[in-house]
Amino acid sequence: MENYFDKQLLAIERELVGLKTSSLKSAAAVETIADSVNLSLPLQLNGAGTVASASKLYKIVIQGNELIMPTTDWHFGDVTQYPQNSTRRAYCQLGRTSGGDMLLQVVVRGDDNDVTTLKNGGSVSLSVELTVRCTGTFTLEAYP
């Protein structure tokens, strides 16, 4: 019985040494390629005149099954404001065309002050920096 425990302790010791000396493996260690685009999107009112928004479409051309992560340099304005449409926001949506091409839509929404400005005949543009990271080479093209 004593021999059995000695063997088990040696096996655990070998496993610990192996874990300590193995190379670090993490999702953070994956190399990515990044491309950034500065956008200035003019807001427009919806049909009811209650929401001010704008969007821009991009086509992302990849070589295979690369992973894509689009982000903007800001996501929300003052999140302490209530109700929901009293703060500006920006977000990205990924999708595909019927032909299988990857699409990226950048959407910005204005706040109540932007809606009022547009109703009074003014203009409002929101600026956002879009950054796309990919695990392989890709091209980012404006989509009509």
Backbone torsions as a table, in degrees:
resi	resn	phi	psi	omega
1	MET	NA	-38.4	-180.0
2	GLU	-63.4	-38.4	177.9
3	ASN	-62.1	-38.0	178.8
4	TYR	-62.0	-47.3	-179.3
5	PHE	-66.2	-37.0	177.0
6	ASP	-61.8	-42.3	178.3
7	LYS	-63.4	-42.0	179.9
8	GLN	-65.3	-42.4	178.1
9	LEU	-63.4	-40.5	176.9
10	LEU	-64.8	-39.4	178.3
11	ALA	-64.0	-42.5	178.4
12	ILE	-65.2	-41.2	179.4
13	GLU	-62.4	-43.6	178.1
14	ARG	-62.8	-40.3	179.7
15	GLU	-65.2	-42.4	177.9
16	LEU	-63.8	-43.1	177.7
17	VAL	-62.8	-41.0	177.9
18	GLY	-62.6	-41.4	178.3
19	LEU	-66.3	-39.9	-179.4
20	LYS	-67.3	-34.2	-174.6
21	THR	-98.0	-2.5	179.4
22	SER	-73.8	153.2	179.8
23	SER	-70.5	151.6	-178.3
24	LEU	-70.0	128.0	177.5
25	LYS	-123.2	123.6	-176.7
26	SER	-156.3	154.7	175.3
27	ALA	-63.9	-26.8	179.4
28	ALA	-70.1	-17.5	-178.9
29	ALA	-86.0	-5.4	-179.8
30	VAL	-73.8	128.4	179.2
31	GLU	-74.5	139.0	177.9
32	THR	-129.7	158.2	174.9
33	ILE	-111.9	135.7	-176.9
34	ALA	-121.3	148.2	174.1
35	ASP	-139.0	134.5	-178.6
36	SER	-121.1	147.1	179.1
37	VAL	-136.3	130.9	174.3
38	ASN	-90.9	127.5	-177.9
39	LEU	-118.1	143.4	170.0
40	SER	-126.7	106.5	-172.6
41	LEU	-106.1	118.9	177.8
42	PRO	-74.6	126.3	-178.9
43	LEU	-74.4	148.3	175.2
44	GLN	-133.4	150.4	178.2
45	LEU	-80.6	147.1	173.0
46	ASN	-75.4	177.3	-176.4
47	GLY	-58.4	-34.6	-179.3
48	ALA	-83.6	-10.4	-179.5
49	GLY	73.3	26.6	-177.0
50	THR	-112.3	-15.8	-177.4
51	VAL	-131.2	132.9	175.5
52	ALA	-107.6	120.9	-177.8
53	SER	-150.6	168.6	175.5
54	ALA	-155.5	157.8	177.6
55	SER	-148.9	159.5	178.0
56	LYS	-139.2	133.8	-179.7
57	LEU	-102.9	140.9	174.8
58	TYR	-130.6	147.7	172.7
59	LYS	-103.7	131.3	178.6
60	ILE	-108.7	119.6	179.9
61	VAL	-102.6	118.6	179.7
62	ILE	-118.3	164.7	-176.8
63	GLN	-86.7	-33.5	-175.3
64	GLY	-149.4	-122.6	-179.0
65	ASN	-105.0	41.4	-179.5
66	GLU	-65.1	152.4	176.2
67	LEU	-90.7	137.9	-177.3
68	ILE	-121.8	136.6	177.7
69	MET	-134.3	100.1	176.4
70	PRO	-89.3	141.9	176.4
71	THR	-141.8	160.3	172.8
72	THR	-113.9	160.2	-177.6
73	ASP	-76.1	-11.9	170.8
74	TRP	-147.5	152.5	-177.0
75	HIS	-118.2	-40.8	-178.3
76	PHE	-137.4	152.9	170.8
77	GLY	-80.5	-133.7	-178.8
78	ASP	-76.2	102.0	-175.4
79	VAL	-73.6	-5.9	177.5
80	THR	-81.9	-9.6	-179.7
81	GLN	-75.1	145.3	177.1
82	TYR	-139.0	139.2	6.8
83	PRO	-77.5	-175.0	-171.1
84	GLN	-58.5	-38.3	-175.1
85	ASN	-85.7	19.9	175.6
86	SER	-99.2	10.5	176.6
87	THR	-135.9	148.4	176.7
88	ARG	-80.1	153.1	177.0
89	ARG	-152.6	158.0	178.3
90	ALA	-139.9	140.8	178.4
91	TYR	-154.9	166.1	-179.0
92	CYS	-117.9	145.8	174.9
93	GLN	-131.0	130.1	175.6
94	LEU	-98.6	144.6	177.1
95	GLY	-157.6	-171.3	179.8
96	ARG	-136.3	150.1	172.8
97	THR	-80.1	171.1	177.9
98	SER	-64.5	-23.3	177.7
99	GLY	-84.7	-2.6	177.4
100	GLY	96.8	-3.8	178.2
101	ASP	-70.1	146.0	180.0
102	MET	-83.1	132.1	177.6
103	LEU	-116.0	147.0	175.9
104	LEU	-128.0	125.2	177.6
105	GLN	-112.8	125.3	174.2
106	VAL	-99.8	125.0	-177.0
107	VAL	-120.6	133.7	171.9
108	VAL	-122.9	142.3	177.3
109	ARG	-127.4	136.5	179.8
110	GLY	-86.6	176.2	178.4
111	ASP	-99.9	-173.9	-179.1
112	ASP	-61.3	-35.3	178.4
113	ASN	-64.8	-36.6	177.5
114	ASP	-66.3	-39.7	177.6
115	VAL	-61.6	-45.0	179.6
116	THR	-62.6	-43.4	179.0
117	THR	-60.7	-44.1	-179.9
118	LEU	-67.6	-38.6	177.9
119	LYS	-64.0	-31.4	-179.7
120	ASN	-86.9	10.4	175.4
121	GLY	92.0	3.1	178.8
122	GLY	-83.0	-177.7	177.0
123	SER	-132.4	148.1	179.9
124	VAL	-137.8	132.0	174.2
125	SER	-123.4	139.1	176.1
126	LEU	-109.7	133.7	179.6
127	SER	-102.7	136.8	179.7
128	VAL	-147.4	145.1	175.2
129	GLU	-102.7	120.9	177.6
130	LEU	-94.1	128.4	174.9
131	THR	-122.3	126.9	177.8
132	VAL	-113.7	125.9	176.1
133	ARG	-111.8	142.1	-177.9
134	CYS	-144.1	148.9	180.0
135	THR	-79.8	-0.1	177.2
136	GLY	-147.7	-176.3	179.0
137	THR	-70.8	145.9	-179.5
138	PHE	-155.2	163.3	172.1
139	THR	-124.9	145.2	-179.8
140	LEU	-115.0	115.2	-175.6
141	GLU	-121.6	138.7	174.0
142	ALA	-62.6	137.0	-178.1
143	TYR	-108.6	130.9	-176.2
144	PRO	-59.5	NA	NA
